[in-house]
Amino acid sequence: MSFKIVTVHRCLGALVLIFALDAAAAQLPDTVSFPSRDGTTQLTGYLFKPKGSGPHPAIVMLHGRAGPFSTGAKGIYSAQTLSRRHQAWGEFWAERGYLALHVDSFGPRGYARGFPVNSYQDRPAAVSDQTVRPLDAYGALEYLRGRADVIADRVGVQGWSNGAMTLLATLADTAPGIVQPTPQTGFRAALALYPGCRAQEKQNYRPYAPLLMLLASEDQEVSPVVCQRLAQQTLARGAEFEVVVYAGAQHSFDDPGSRKQAHDANRAATSDARIRAERFFARHLLN
């Protein structure tokens, strides 16, 4: 068992790493299609592939409320218009030997533009992070396990904000889309960045796989305090759950745009998050 609340303070030294992605040099991911386990939706995914034929460990990536695309997409929703954050993380994992699959849950259901801040109560049930999107996550897992270049029992999952809320529901013992899940039959490990945790706090929650949660102390959209409370409750049930709280950081601290990265605490959090994420998945997916 592992439970830590680590406060990372501002740092402007060598550890400050910003996602400085050169769009001209970036390699676009492959566009793939596969079914959700909802039985009706054909999902679109963006596949970042490492060098070599593999097989490789893999990571399923789950976007937040704004969807997978840039705000400048202007109605063109494709690999060319993925947000810089998702493009950067996909390339980050591919460079380290993982096959990363970013799942678009919103576009195939008619909501490619995503949803604005503070709209949670008004979003349609068709994109529920508790009952629908976990079926997308397991559809992605099934798709990856069918590929010859993936190690079938070495698949992790990463989510941001609403996607991290999806991740928490996906890791529940009673998750939709899987029966009696274990790290061997489901996801091997999970990385949640700044989720909302109220739904799980109301349950007898215990994730079936190791979980690393990265939170922002000055989050304007969700409560890091609720997530810390959930972690304390969950630890008592025997889960492997680690929490890191970044002092002064904001929601979406790893957004590589200049507005977020102009904030010292966000830059420090971005740097530390990448280091912890790499170590976490290496421990659970490579060994």
C-alpha positions in Angstrom: 0.0 0.0 0.0 1.2 3.5 -0.7 -0.3 6.8 0.3 1.5 10.1 0.0 0.5 13.7 -0.1 3.5 15.6 -1.4 3.6 19.3 -1.7 5.9 20.4 -4.6 6.8 24.1 -4.3 7.8 26.5 -7.0 11.0 25.7 -8.8 12.7 27.5 -11.7 15.8 25.4 -11.9 16.8 22.5 -14.2 13.7 20.5 -13.3 11.4 23.0 -14.9 10.4 21.3 -18.2 7.7 22.8 -20.4 6.0 21.0 -23.2 7.7 22.9 -26.0 6.2 21.0 -28.9 7.3 22.2 -32.3 4.2 21.6 -34.4 6.1 21.5 -37.6 8.4 18.7 -36.3 5.6 16.8 -34.5 4.8 13.4 -35.9 1.0 13.0 -36.3 -0.6 10.0 -34.7 -2.4 7.3 -36.7 -6.2 7.6 -36.8 -7.9 4.4 -35.8 -11.5 3.2 -35.2 -12.9 0.7 -32.7 -16.2 0.0 -30.9 -17.1 1.1 -27.4 -18.4 -1.5 -25.2 -21.7 0.5 -25.1 -22.7 -1.7 -28.1 -23.6 1.2 -30.4 -20.7 3.7 -30.7 -17.8 3.4 -33.1 -15.0 5.4 -31.5 -12.2 7.3 -33.0 -8.7 7.1 -31.5 -5.3 8.6 -32.2 -2.4 6.2 -31.9 1.1 7.3 -31.0 3.5 4.5 -31.9 7.0 4.0 -30.5 9.9 2.9 -32.6 10.3 -0.8 -33.4 7.8 -3.6 -34.0 7.2 -4.4 -30.4 5.3 -5.7 -28.7 5.1 -2.7 -26.5 3.3 -1.8 -23.2 0.4 0.6 -23.9 -1.4 3.5 -22.4 -5.0 4.6 -23.0 -5.5 8.4 -22.8 -8.8 9.9 -21.8 -9.5 13.6 -22.5 -11.2 16.1 -20.2 -14.4 18.1 -20.6 -13.1 20.2 -23.5 -12.5 17.1 -25.6 -9.3 16.1 -27.4 -9.0 19.0 -29.9 -7.5 22.4 -29.9 -9.7 25.4 -29.3 -8.5 26.6 -32.7 -9.7 23.5 -34.5 -12.4 25.6 -36.3 -14.6 22.7 -37.1 -11.9 20.4 -38.3 -11.5 17.6 -35.8 -8.7 15.2 -36.7 -5.1 14.2 -35.8 -4.0 17.6 -37.1 -6.0 19.5 -34.6 -5.4 17.6 -31.4 -4.7 19.9 -28.5 -1.0 20.5 -27.8 -1.3 18.9 -24.4 -2.6 15.6 -25.8 -0.2 15.7 -28.7 2.7 16.3 -26.3 1.8 13.5 -23.8 1.2 11.1 -26.7 4.7 11.8 -28.0 6.1 11.7 -24.5 4.9 8.1 -24.1 5.9 7.0 -27.6 9.4 8.3 -27.1 9.6 6.1 -24.0 8.6 2.9 -25.7 4.8 2.9 -25.0 2.0 2.7 -27.6 -0.4 5.5 -26.6 -4.0 5.6 -27.7 -6.0 8.8 -27.2 -9.7 8.1 -27.2 -12.2 10.6 -28.5 -15.4 10.0 -26.5 -17.2 13.2 -27.5 -16.8 13.5 -31.3 -18.5 10.3 -32.3 -21.5 11.3 -30.1 -21.8 14.7 -31.7 -20.0 16.8 -29.1 -16.6 17.3 -30.7 -16.2 20.9 -29.3 -16.5 19.6 -25.8 -18.1 21.4 -23.0 -17.5 24.7 -21.2 -16.4 25.2 -17.5 -19.1 24.7 -14.9 -21.4 22.8 -17.3 -21.2 19.5 -15.5 -24.8 19.3 -14.4 -26.1 20.2 -17.9 -24.1 17.6 -20.0 -26.0 14.9 -21.7 -26.1 11.4 -20.2 -24.7 10.1 -23.5 -21.2 11.3 -22.4 -21.5 10.4 -18.7 -18.0 9.9 -17.1 -19.5 7.4 -14.7 -21.7 5.1 -16.9 -20.7 5.7 -20.5 -17.0 6.7 -20.9 -15.7 3.7 -18.9 -17.2 1.6 -21.7 -15.0 3.6 -24.1 -12.0 2.9 -22.0 -12.7 -0.8 -22.0 -13.4 -0.7 -25.7 -9.9 0.8 -26.2 -8.4 -1.8 -23.9 -10.0 -4.6 -26.0 -8.7 -2.9 -29.2 -5.2 -2.7 -27.9 -5.1 -6.3 -26.8 -6.1 -7.3 -30.3 -3.0 -5.7 -31.7 0.2 -7.7 -32.3 2.4 -4.8 -31.3 0.9 -4.5 -27.8 1.7 -6.6 -24.6 -1.8 -7.6 -23.7 -1.5 -7.5 -20.0 0.6 -4.4 -19.8 -1.9 -1.6 -20.5 -2.3 1.5 -18.3 -4.7 4.3 -18.4 -4.2 8.1 -18.0 -7.0 10.7 -17.7 -7.3 14.5 -17.3 -10.1 16.2 -15.4 -13.4 14.7 -16.7 -11.3 11.9 -18.2 -9.7 11.3 -14.8 -13.2 11.1 -13.4 -13.9 8.5 -16.0 -10.7 6.7 -15.0 -11.8 6.5 -11.3 -15.1 5.0 -12.4 -13.3 2.6 -14.8 -11.1 1.3 -11.9 -14.0 0.5 -9.6 -14.8 -3.1 -8.7 -18.3 -2.5 -10.2 -17.1 -0.7 -13.3 -19.3 -1.0 -16.4 -17.8 -3.0 -19.2 -15.9 -5.6 -17.2 -16.8 -8.3 -14.7 -14.7 -8.8 -11.5 -11.7 -6.7 -12.8 -8.1 -7.3 -11.8 -4.9 -5.7 -13.0 -4.5 -8.8 -15.2 -8.0 -8.7 -16.8 -8.3 -4.9 -16.8 -5.9 -2.0 -16.6 -2.5 -2.6 -14.9 -2.2 0.9 -13.5 -3.8 4.3 -13.7 -2.7 8.0 -13.7 -5.3 10.6 -12.8 -4.6 14.3 -13.3 -6.9 16.7 -11.4 -10.2 14.7 -11.3 -13.4 15.4 -9.4 -13.8 12.8 -6.7 -17.3 13.4 -5.3 -18.9 10.4 -7.0 -16.4 8.0 -5.6 -16.4 9.6 -2.2 -20.0 8.6 -1.9 -19.3 5.0 -2.6 -17.4 2.2 -0.9 -14.6 2.8 -3.4 -11.6 0.7 -3.9 -9.6 0.8 -7.2 -8.6 -2.7 -8.4 -5.2 -1.4 -9.8 -2.5 0.9 -8.5 -3.5 4.6 -8.8 -1.4 7.7 -8.9 -3.4 11.0 -8.6 -1.8 14.4 -9.3 -3.7 17.4 -7.9 -3.5 21.2 -8.0 -3.9 23.0 -4.7 -5.4 26.1 -6.4 -7.7 24.1 -8.7 -10.6 26.3 -9.9 -12.8 23.5 -11.2 -12.7 20.6 -8.8 -11.8 20.1 -5.1 -8.4 18.6 -4.3 -9.5 18.3 -0.7 -12.3 15.9 -1.6 -9.8 13.8 -3.6 -7.4 13.7 -0.6 -10.3 12.6 1.6 -11.2 9.9 -0.9 -7.6 8.7 -0.9 -7.6 8.4 2.9 -10.8 6.4 2.9 -9.6 4.2 0.1 -6.2 3.5 1.7 -8.1 2.1 4.7 -9.7 -0.5 2.3 -6.3 -1.8 1.2 -5.9 0.0 -2.1 -2.6 1.1 -3.6 -3.2 4.8 -3.9 -0.7 7.7 -4.1 -1.6 11.4 -4.1 0.6 14.3 -5.0 -0.6 17.9 -4.4 1.2 20.7 -6.2 1.3 23.9 -4.1 0.0 26.9 -6.0 -0.8 24.9 -9.2 -4.0 25.4 -11.1 -6.4 23.1 -13.0 -4.8 21.9 -16.3 -1.4 22.9 -15.0 0.2 20.7 -17.7 -1.4 22.7 -20.5 1.7 23.8 -22.5 0.0 27.1 -23.6 1.7 30.3 -22.5 -1.2 31.3 -20.2 -0.8 28.3 -17.9 3.0 28.0 -18.2 3.5 31.7 -17.3 2.5 30.6 -13.8 5.6 29.4 -11.9 3.8 26.7 -9.9 2.2 25.3 -13.1 5.7 24.9 -14.7 7.0 23.2 -11.6 4.0 20.9 -11.4 4.3 20.0 -15.1 8.0 19.1 -14.7 7.4 17.0 -11.6 4.3 15.3 -13.1 6.2 14.1 -16.1 8.9 12.6 -13.9 6.4 10.9 -11.6 4.3 9.6 -14.5 7.3 8.1 -16.2 8.4 6.3 -13.1 5.0 5.1 -12.2 4.2 3.5 -15.5 7.7 2.1 -15.7 7.2 0.4 -12.4 3.9 -1.2 -13.3 4.0 -1.7 -17.1 7.7 -2.5 -17.7 8.4 -4.8 -14.8 
